[in-house]
Amino acid sequence: MNVRTRSSAIIGALCLTASLALTTASADESAAPRQTPKVQLTKVATAKNPIAGTAGPGGTVWIAERAGTVRVLSPRGLSDPVIDISAETTTDGERGLLGLAFDKKFAHVYLSFTDLEGTSTIDEFAVRHGRIRPESRRTVLTQTQPYSNHNGGDIKFGPDGYLYIAFGDGGAGGDPHGYGQNLDTLLGKLLRIDPRGGKPYAIPKDNPFVGDPKARDEIWSYGLRNPWRFSFDAGTGDLLLGDVGQSAWEEIDWAPARSKGGENYGWSQMEGTHPFRGGTEPANHVPPVYEYDRNGLGCSVTGGYVYRGKAVPALRGQYVYSDYCDGTVRALRMKDGKVTGVSDLQVNGGEVVSFIQGPRNELYVLDIGGSVHRIDPA
């Protein structure tokens, strides 16, 4: 995320009200008559700077707190920490515990965090009967970060069973080292690895740059500035990714489930669909499926999920997202990888830093200030 510090929060809130810019649908198309889903936010817990989360074993929701603790949300409430790495991380800049993911069998849980030196780290813990086995902990992957911002840090298991890892361009501003377009670094990339296939991990043989001596084998796609939150559609397997912009444009990228990887999303030659500081659009640029400008609307897109729950039928199939500095929860209507409209769901989640897809595909909204809400029918 972009750093605009406000007390302990990652970014200071702004006042917002502006129009959206559609990249794949005209303003007339986005305004096409269609009933806006009626939703409300139901507060289900209060945590300390909740920043990420995932569905856990036994119908639970696991919530990561930025300072380094993980708690379990169940019908009984929020547990005491089941993991505590607070002595091993720091909340300086945009650092901290940034991502959390289970494998498909809930046999292992993975933490994505920055250590005390600022190095991005992915650690694995074995899980038995829903409980962490601390003695099993091992480090899977590390990446040195030159600055304290644009660390990315989101992690998800894809429908293929592999672990995807999002890293930002290394930080500062304007990608000073050109990492976004450099295939010889993991920075500014979405990675794809097999964490259990080797020591410390294996590279899937069908990764797009395997065998290319000028590229890292771990890379799945590139040209990213700060891919703060991404997800896979539980219905189709499509990838959707919110990439935080530099100063003018926020973007949401999309790749179909049939993708073989290798997408170049353009940074730092492009910011959304716009050349950045005189950059030239790469010939293989994959433009965002959607973008909006910062003209009072926000400052840092928070990618979410395609809603596949049952509680709000009118919302099914729409991509739910927000912005850290705005907090309004919105939804994109899409067809065949094109945006056909956008809905303002008329609810505000505060400083929205992440969404969680729960065990039944219902969605939760995390406010870095502490509130954990569930999206319910109004």
The 8 nearest C-alpha neighbors of each residue, nearest first, counted from 0:
[[1, 227, 149, 299, 2, 243, 225, 93],
 [2, 0, 3, 299, 10, 149, 148, 243],
 [3, 1, 10, 4, 9, 0, 93, 92],
 [10, 2, 4, 11, 9, 1, 5, 12],
 [5, 3, 10, 9, 11, 2, 8, 6],
 [4, 6, 11, 8, 10, 7, 3, 9],
 [7, 5, 8, 4, 9, 11, 10, 3],
 [8, 6, 5, 9, 4, 90, 48, 368],
 [7, 9, 5, 6, 10, 4, 367, 368],
 [8, 10, 4, 2, 3, 93, 7, 5],
 [3, 11, 9, 4, 2, 8, 5, 12],
 [12, 10, 5, 3, 4, 13, 324, 9],
 [11, 13, 324, 10, 14, 325, 350, 323],
 [12, 14, 324, 15, 11, 325, 297, 295],
 [15, 13, 295, 12, 325, 16, 324, 296],
 [16, 14, 295, 296, 325, 13, 297, 17],
 [15, 17, 296, 295, 14, 18, 294, 297],
 [18, 16, 296, 295, 294, 15, 19, 293],
 [17, 19, 20, 16, 296, 294, 291, 292],
 [20, 18, 291, 21, 17, 292, 290, 296],
 [19, 21, 291, 290, 292, 22, 18, 289],
 [22, 20, 24, 289, 23, 290, 25, 19],
 [21, 23, 289, 24, 290, 288, 20, 287],
 [22, 24, 338, 337, 21, 288, 289, 25],
 [25, 23, 21, 339, 338, 28, 22, 29],
 [24, 26, 28, 27, 21, 29, 23, 22],
 [25, 27, 29, 28, 30, 24, 21, 20],
 [28, 26, 30, 25, 29, 31, 24, 340],
 [29, 27, 25, 31, 30, 26, 24, 339],
 [340, 30, 28, 26, 27, 31, 341, 339],
 [29, 31, 27, 28, 26, 32, 340, 341],
 [30, 32, 28, 29, 33, 27, 340, 339],
 [33, 31, 30, 34, 29, 28, 35, 340],
 [32, 34, 31, 35, 30, 342, 340, 36],
 [33, 35, 36, 32, 313, 37, 342, 31],
 [36, 34, 342, 37, 33, 344, 343, 313],
 [37, 35, 313, 314, 38, 34, 344, 311],
 [38, 36, 377, 376, 35, 344, 39, 311],
 [39, 37, 377, 376, 375, 36, 374, 344],
 [38, 40, 377, 375, 374, 376, 41, 346],
 [39, 41, 374, 372, 373, 375, 42, 346],
 [42, 40, 372, 373, 43, 39, 374, 375],
 [41, 43, 372, 371, 44, 40, 373, 370],
 [42, 44, 372, 371, 41, 373, 45, 76],
 [45, 43, 371, 42, 370, 46, 77, 76],
 [44, 46, 370, 369, 371, 47, 43, 42],
 [45, 47, 369, 49, 48, 370, 44, 64],
 [46, 48, 369, 49, 64, 45, 368, 65],
 [47, 49, 367, 369, 64, 368, 65, 46],
 [50, 48, 64, 367, 47, 46, 63, 369],
 [49, 51, 64, 65, 63, 352, 367, 48],
 [52, 50, 63, 98, 353, 62, 49, 99],
 [51, 53, 62, 61, 355, 63, 99, 60],
 [52, 54, 61, 355, 60, 100, 55, 356],
 [53, 55, 60, 357, 358, 59, 61, 356],
 [56, 54, 59, 60, 61, 53, 58, 57],
 [57, 55, 58, 129, 59, 105, 54, 60],
 [56, 58, 59, 55, 129, 358, 128, 60],
 [57, 59, 358, 56, 55, 60, 54, 73],
 [60, 58, 55, 73, 57, 72, 56, 54],
 [59, 61, 54, 72, 55, 53, 71, 357],
 [62, 60, 71, 52, 53, 70, 55, 72],
 [61, 63, 52, 70, 69, 51, 71, 60],
 [64, 62, 69, 51, 52, 49, 50, 68],
 [65, 63, 49, 68, 48, 50, 66, 67],
 [64, 66, 96, 95, 67, 50, 48, 49],
 [67, 65, 85, 64, 95, 96, 90, 68],
 [68, 66, 85, 84, 96, 65, 83, 64],
 [67, 69, 83, 64, 82, 80, 63, 84],
 [68, 70, 63, 82, 80, 62, 81, 64],
 [71, 69, 80, 62, 78, 81, 61, 79],
 [70, 72, 61, 78, 77, 60, 62, 73],
 [73, 71, 77, 60, 76, 59, 61, 78],
 [72, 74, 59, 75, 76, 71, 77, 60],
 [75, 73, 76, 72, 59, 77, 43, 58],
 [76, 74, 73, 77, 72, 78, 71, 59],
 [75, 77, 73, 74, 72, 78, 44, 43],
 [78, 76, 72, 71, 70, 73, 44, 79],
 [79, 77, 71, 70, 80, 72, 76, 81],
 [78, 80, 70, 81, 77, 71, 69, 82],
 [81, 79, 70, 69, 82, 68, 78, 83],
 [80, 82, 70, 69, 79, 83, 131, 71],
 [83, 81, 69, 80, 68, 84, 70, 131],
 [84, 82, 68, 85, 67, 80, 69, 81],
 [85, 83, 67, 87, 86, 68, 82, 88],
 [84, 86, 67, 87, 66, 83, 88, 68],
 [85, 87, 84, 88, 67, 83, 89, 115],
 [88, 86, 84, 85, 114, 115, 89, 67],
 [89, 87, 114, 115, 95, 85, 113, 86],
 [88, 90, 95, 91, 115, 94, 66, 114],
 [89, 91, 95, 94, 66, 92, 93, 88],
 [92, 90, 89, 94, 93, 147, 95, 117],
 [91, 93, 147, 94, 148, 90, 2, 9],
 [94, 92, 148, 147, 91, 9, 90, 2],
 [95, 93, 90, 92, 91, 113, 89, 147],
 [94, 96, 90, 89, 65, 113, 112, 88],
 [95, 97, 112, 65, 67, 111, 66, 98],
 [96, 98, 112, 152, 111, 95, 153, 51],
 [99, 97, 111, 153, 51, 154, 152, 110],
 [98, 100, 110, 109, 52, 111, 51, 154],
 [101, 99, 109, 108, 155, 53, 154, 102],
 [102, 100, 108, 105, 107, 109, 103, 55],
 [101, 103, 105, 104, 107, 156, 106, 108],
 [102, 104, 105, 101, 160, 156, 106, 107],
 [103, 105, 106, 102, 107, 101, 56, 126],
 [106, 104, 102, 101, 107, 103, 56, 126],
 [105, 107, 126, 104, 125, 102, 127, 108],
 [108, 106, 125, 126, 124, 105, 102, 101],
 [107, 109, 101, 124, 100, 123, 125, 102],
 [110, 108, 123, 100, 122, 99, 101, 124],
 [109, 111, 99, 122, 121, 98, 112, 123],
 [110, 112, 121, 98, 97, 120, 152, 96],
 [113, 111, 96, 97, 120, 95, 119, 110],
 [112, 114, 119, 117, 118, 95, 94, 120],
 [113, 115, 88, 117, 118, 116, 87, 112],
 [114, 116, 88, 117, 89, 87, 113, 118],
 [117, 115, 114, 118, 113, 88, 143, 89],
 [116, 118, 113, 114, 115, 144, 119, 147],
 [119, 117, 143, 113, 114, 144, 116, 142],
 [120, 118, 113, 142, 141, 112, 143, 117],
 [119, 121, 141, 112, 111, 113, 140, 118],
 [120, 122, 111, 140, 139, 110, 138, 141],
 [123, 121, 138, 110, 139, 109, 137, 120],
 [122, 124, 109, 137, 136, 108, 138, 110],
 [125, 123, 136, 108, 107, 135, 132, 109],
 [124, 126, 107, 132, 135, 106, 131, 108],
 [127, 125, 131, 106, 107, 130, 132, 129],
 [128, 126, 130, 129, 106, 131, 125, 132],
 [129, 127, 130, 126, 56, 131, 106, 105],
 [128, 130, 127, 56, 126, 131, 57, 105],
 [131, 129, 127, 126, 128, 132, 81, 125],
 [132, 130, 126, 133, 125, 124, 127, 129],
 [131, 133, 125, 134, 135, 126, 124, 130],
 [134, 132, 135, 136, 131, 124, 125, 82],
 [133, 135, 132, 136, 124, 125, 137, 131],
 [136, 134, 133, 124, 132, 125, 137, 123],
 [135, 137, 124, 123, 134, 133, 122, 125],
 [136, 138, 123, 122, 139, 135, 124, 199],
 [139, 137, 122, 140, 121, 123, 136, 120],
 [138, 140, 199, 121, 122, 200, 137, 194],
 [141, 139, 121, 120, 138, 142, 199, 122],
 [142, 140, 120, 119, 121, 118, 143, 139],
 [141, 143, 119, 118, 144, 120, 140, 185],
 [142, 144, 118, 119, 145, 141, 117, 169],
 [143, 145, 118, 146, 169, 117, 142, 119],
 [144, 146, 169, 143, 170, 147, 117, 171],
 [147, 145, 170, 144, 148, 169, 171, 149],
 [146, 148, 92, 93, 94, 170, 117, 150],
 [147, 149, 170, 93, 150, 146, 92, 171],
 [150, 148, 170, 167, 225, 151, 169, 0],
 [149, 151, 167, 148, 166, 152, 169, 225],
 [152, 150, 166, 167, 227, 225, 149, 226],
 [151, 153, 97, 165, 166, 98, 111, 150],
 [152, 154, 98, 165, 228, 151, 164, 227],
 [155, 153, 164, 163, 98, 100, 99, 165],
 [156, 154, 163, 100, 162, 157, 164, 153],
 [157, 155, 162, 161, 160, 163, 102, 158],
 [156, 158, 159, 160, 161, 155, 162, 231],
 [157, 159, 160, 236, 156, 231, 161, 233],
 [160, 158, 157, 161, 156, 162, 236, 256],
 [161, 159, 157, 158, 156, 162, 103, 102],
 [162, 160, 193, 156, 159, 157, 192, 191],
 [161, 163, 156, 192, 191, 155, 193, 157],
 [162, 164, 191, 190, 155, 154, 156, 161],
 [165, 163, 154, 190, 189, 153, 191, 162],
 [166, 164, 189, 153, 152, 151, 226, 188],
 [167, 165, 151, 186, 187, 188, 152, 150],
 [168, 166, 225, 187, 151, 149, 150, 224],
 [167, 169, 187, 186, 224, 178, 179, 170],
 [170, 168, 167, 144, 145, 149, 186, 146],
 [169, 171, 149, 148, 146, 168, 172, 147],
 [170, 172, 146, 148, 174, 173, 169, 175],
 [173, 171, 174, 170, 175, 245, 149, 148],
 [172, 174, 175, 245, 267, 171, 170, 177],
 [173, 175, 177, 172, 176, 168, 267, 178],
 [176, 174, 173, 177, 172, 171, 178, 170],
 [177, 175, 178, 174, 169, 179, 168, 173],
 [176, 178, 174, 179, 175, 180, 181, 267],
 [177, 179, 181, 176, 180, 168, 186, 187],
 [178, 180, 222, 187, 266, 177, 223, 168],
 [181, 179, 222, 178, 177, 182, 266, 221],
 [182, 180, 178, 183, 179, 184, 177, 214],
 [181, 183, 214, 184, 215, 180, 213, 185],
 [182, 184, 214, 215, 181, 213, 185, 178],
 [185, 183, 186, 182, 181, 215, 178, 214],
 [184, 186, 188, 187, 218, 183, 215, 166],
 [187, 185, 168, 188, 184, 166, 167, 178],
 [186, 188, 168, 167, 179, 223, 166, 224],
 [189, 187, 221, 186, 166, 185, 223, 220],
 [188, 190, 165, 220, 219, 164, 218, 221],
 [189, 191, 218, 164, 219, 163, 217, 188],
 [192, 190, 163, 162, 217, 219, 218, 161],
 [193, 191, 202, 162, 161, 194, 201, 203],
 [192, 194, 201, 161, 196, 195, 200, 202],
 [195, 193, 200, 196, 192, 201, 139, 162],
 [196, 194, 193, 197, 200, 201, 198, 199],
 [195, 197, 201, 193, 200, 194, 198, 202],
 [198, 196, 200, 201, 199, 195, 194, 193],
 [199, 197, 200, 201, 196, 195, 139, 194],
 [198, 200, 139, 197, 194, 140, 201, 138],
 [201, 199, 197, 194, 198, 196, 193, 195],
 [202, 200, 197, 196, 193, 192, 194, 203],
 [201, 203, 192, 193, 204, 217, 216, 200],
 [204, 202, 205, 206, 192, 193, 201, 191],
 [205, 203, 206, 202, 209, 207, 201, 216],
 [204, 206, 203, 207, 209, 259, 208, 202],
 [205, 207, 203, 204, 209, 208, 219, 216],
 [208, 206, 261, 260, 209, 205, 219, 259],
 [209, 207, 216, 211, 206, 210, 214, 215],
 [208, 210, 216, 211, 206, 207, 204, 205],
 [211, 209, 212, 208, 216, 214, 213, 207],
 [210, 212, 208, 213, 214, 209, 216, 215],
 [213, 211, 214, 210, 215, 209, 208, 183],
 [212, 214, 211, 183, 182, 215, 208, 210],
 [215, 213, 182, 183, 211, 212, 208, 216],
 [216, 214, 217, 183, 218, 182, 184, 208],
 [215, 217, 209, 208, 218, 214, 202, 206],
 [216, 218, 190, 215, 191, 202, 192, 219],
 [219, 217, 190, 216, 220, 215, 189, 191],
 [218, 220, 190, 260, 189, 261, 191, 206],
 [221, 219, 261, 262, 189, 218, 260, 188],
 [220, 222, 188, 263, 223, 187, 189, 264],
 [221, 223, 266, 179, 264, 265, 263, 180],
 [224, 222, 187, 266, 221, 179, 188, 225],
 [223, 225, 168, 167, 187, 266, 226, 242],
 [224, 226, 167, 149, 243, 242, 151, 227],
 [227, 225, 242, 151, 228, 241, 165, 167],
 [226, 228, 151, 225, 0, 153, 242, 241],
 [229, 227, 302, 241, 226, 153, 240, 301],
 [230, 228, 240, 239, 302, 241, 303, 227],
 [231, 229, 239, 238, 304, 240, 232, 303],
 [230, 232, 238, 236, 237, 233, 239, 157],
 [231, 233, 236, 237, 234, 235, 305, 238],
 [234, 232, 236, 235, 231, 307, 305, 360],
 [235, 233, 232, 236, 307, 316, 237, 305],
 [234, 236, 232, 237, 233, 256, 231, 255],
 [235, 237, 232, 256, 231, 233, 234, 158],
 [238, 236, 256, 255, 232, 231, 235, 254],
 [237, 239, 231, 254, 253, 230, 255, 232],
 [240, 238, 253, 230, 252, 229, 231, 237],
 [239, 241, 229, 252, 251, 302, 228, 242],
 [240, 242, 302, 251, 228, 226, 250, 300],
 [243, 241, 226, 225, 250, 251, 240, 227],
 [244, 242, 225, 299, 249, 300, 0, 226],
 [245, 243, 249, 248, 246, 242, 270, 247],
 [246, 244, 247, 173, 243, 248, 172, 270],
 [247, 245, 244, 248, 293, 298, 249, 270],
 [246, 248, 293, 292, 245, 244, 249, 270],
 [249, 247, 292, 244, 291, 293, 271, 270],
 [250, 248, 244, 291, 290, 243, 300, 292],
 [251, 249, 290, 242, 271, 289, 287, 241],
 [250, 252, 241, 289, 240, 287, 288, 242],
 [253, 251, 287, 240, 288, 239, 241, 250],
 [254, 252, 239, 238, 288, 240, 255, 251],
 [253, 255, 238, 237, 258, 256, 239, 252],
 [256, 254, 237, 257, 258, 238, 253, 236],
 [255, 257, 237, 236, 258, 254, 235, 238],
 [258, 256, 255, 259, 237, 254, 236, 260],
 [259, 257, 260, 255, 256, 254, 261, 237],
 [258, 260, 257, 207, 261, 206, 205, 219],
 [261, 259, 219, 258, 262, 207, 220, 206],
 [260, 262, 220, 207, 219, 263, 259, 221],
 [263, 261, 220, 260, 264, 285, 221, 284],
 [264, 262, 221, 222, 284, 265, 285, 220],
 [265, 263, 222, 285, 284, 286, 223, 262],
 [264, 266, 222, 269, 284, 263, 268, 267],
 [267, 265, 222, 269, 268, 223, 179, 224],
 [266, 268, 269, 179, 265, 174, 275, 222],
 [267, 269, 278, 266, 275, 265, 279, 274],
 [268, 270, 274, 275, 266, 265, 267, 273],
 [271, 269, 273, 275, 266, 272, 274, 248],
 [270, 272, 273, 250, 269, 287, 248, 290],
 [271, 273, 286, 270, 269, 274, 287, 22],
 [272, 274, 270, 269, 271, 275, 280, 248],
 [275, 273, 269, 278, 268, 277, 270, 279],
 [274, 276, 269, 278, 268, 270, 277, 273],
 [277, 275, 278, 274, 268, 269, 173, 267],
 [276, 278, 275, 274, 279, 268, 269, 273],
 [279, 277, 268, 274, 275, 276, 269, 280],
 [278, 280, 268, 281, 274, 277, 269, 275],
 [279, 281, 268, 269, 282, 274, 278, 284],
 [282, 280, 284, 283, 279, 265, 268, 263],
 [281, 283, 284, 280, 279, 285, 263, 265],
 [284, 282, 281, 263, 285, 262, 280, 265],
 [283, 285, 281, 263, 265, 282, 264, 286],
 [286, 284, 264, 263, 262, 283, 287, 265],
 [287, 285, 272, 284, 264, 288, 271, 252],
 [288, 286, 252, 289, 251, 250, 271, 290],
 [287, 289, 252, 253, 251, 23, 22, 337],
 [290, 288, 22, 287, 251, 21, 250, 23],
 [289, 291, 250, 249, 21, 20, 22, 251],
 [292, 290, 20, 19, 249, 248, 250, 293],
 [291, 293, 248, 294, 247, 249, 20, 19],
 [294, 292, 296, 297, 247, 295, 298, 248],
 [293, 295, 296, 292, 17, 297, 247, 18],
 [294, 296, 15, 17, 16, 293, 297, 14],
 [297, 295, 15, 17, 293, 16, 294, 325],
 [296, 298, 324, 325, 293, 295, 322, 299],
 [297, 299, 324, 293, 300, 323, 322, 296],
 [300, 298, 243, 322, 323, 297, 0, 1],
 [299, 301, 322, 243, 249, 241, 321, 302],
 [302, 300, 322, 321, 320, 241, 352, 228],
 [301, 303, 241, 228, 320, 229, 240, 300],
 [302, 304, 320, 319, 354, 301, 229, 230],
 [305, 303, 319, 318, 306, 230, 232, 320],
 [304, 306, 318, 317, 232, 316, 319, 307],
 [305, 307, 315, 316, 317, 308, 304, 318],
 [308, 306, 315, 360, 316, 305, 233, 234],
 [307, 309, 360, 361, 306, 310, 359, 315],
 [308, 310, 311, 312, 307, 361, 315, 360],
 [309, 311, 308, 312, 376, 375, 361, 374],
 [310, 312, 376, 314, 313, 309, 375, 315],
 [313, 311, 314, 315, 309, 310, 308, 36],
 [314, 312, 36, 311, 315, 35, 37, 34],
 [315, 313, 312, 311, 36, 317, 316, 306],
 [316, 314, 306, 307, 312, 317, 313, 308],
 [315, 317, 306, 305, 307, 314, 318, 332],
 [318, 316, 332, 305, 331, 315, 306, 314],
 [317, 319, 305, 331, 330, 304, 306, 320],
 [318, 320, 330, 303, 304, 329, 305, 317],
 [321, 319, 303, 302, 329, 328, 301, 330],
 [320, 322, 328, 301, 327, 326, 329, 300],
 [323, 321, 300, 301, 325, 299, 326, 324],
 [324, 322, 351, 350, 299, 325, 326, 352],
 [323, 325, 12, 297, 13, 322, 298, 326],
 [326, 324, 297, 322, 327, 323, 15, 296],
 [325, 327, 349, 347, 348, 322, 351, 350],
 [326, 328, 347, 325, 321, 346, 329, 348],
 [329, 327, 321, 344, 346, 347, 320, 326],
 [330, 328, 343, 344, 342, 320, 319, 321],
 [329, 331, 319, 318, 342, 341, 317, 320],
 [332, 330, 341, 318, 317, 340, 333, 342],
 [331, 333, 317, 340, 339, 338, 341, 330],
 [334, 332, 338, 337, 339, 336, 331, 335],
 [333, 335, 337, 336, 338, 339, 332, 316],
 [334, 336, 337, 333, 338, 255, 339, 332],
 [337, 335, 334, 333, 338, 253, 288, 255],
 [338, 336, 334, 333, 335, 23, 288, 339],
 [337, 339, 333, 23, 24, 340, 332, 334],
 [338, 340, 24, 333, 332, 29, 28, 337],
 [29, 341, 339, 332, 338, 331, 28, 30],
 [340, 342, 331, 330, 29, 332, 343, 329],
 [343, 341, 330, 329, 344, 35, 331, 340],
 [342, 344, 329, 345, 328, 330, 341, 327],
 [343, 345, 329, 346, 328, 342, 36, 38],
 [346, 344, 343, 347, 327, 328, 38, 329],
 [347, 345, 344, 327, 328, 39, 348, 40],
 [346, 348, 327, 326, 349, 328, 345, 325],
 [349, 347, 326, 351, 366, 327, 350, 364],
 [348, 350, 326, 351, 366, 347, 325, 327],
 [351, 349, 323, 366, 326, 367, 352, 324],
 [352, 350, 366, 323, 326, 349, 365, 348],
 [351, 353, 323, 366, 365, 367, 50, 301],
 [354, 352, 365, 51, 351, 50, 301, 364],
 [353, 355, 364, 303, 363, 365, 362, 356],
 [356, 354, 363, 52, 362, 53, 357, 364],
 [357, 355, 362, 360, 361, 53, 363, 54],
 [356, 358, 54, 360, 361, 359, 362, 355],
 [357, 359, 54, 58, 360, 356, 59, 55],
 [360, 358, 357, 361, 308, 356, 58, 309],
 [361, 359, 308, 357, 356, 358, 307, 362],
 [362, 360, 308, 357, 359, 356, 363, 307],
 [363, 361, 356, 355, 374, 373, 357, 360],
 [362, 364, 373, 355, 372, 354, 374, 356],
 [363, 365, 354, 372, 371, 373, 353, 355],
 [366, 364, 371, 353, 351, 352, 354, 49],
 [365, 367, 351, 350, 370, 368, 349, 369],
 [368, 366, 48, 369, 49, 350, 352, 50],
 [367, 369, 366, 48, 370, 350, 8, 47],
 [370, 368, 46, 48, 45, 47, 367, 366],
 [371, 369, 45, 366, 365, 44, 372, 368],
 [370, 372, 365, 44, 42, 45, 43, 364],
 [373, 371, 42, 364, 41, 363, 40, 43],
 [372, 374, 363, 41, 40, 362, 375, 364],
 [375, 373, 40, 362, 39, 363, 41, 38],
 [374, 376, 39, 38, 373, 40, 377, 310],
 [377, 375, 38, 311, 39, 37, 310, 374],
 [376, 38, 39, 37, 375, 40, 36, 311]]
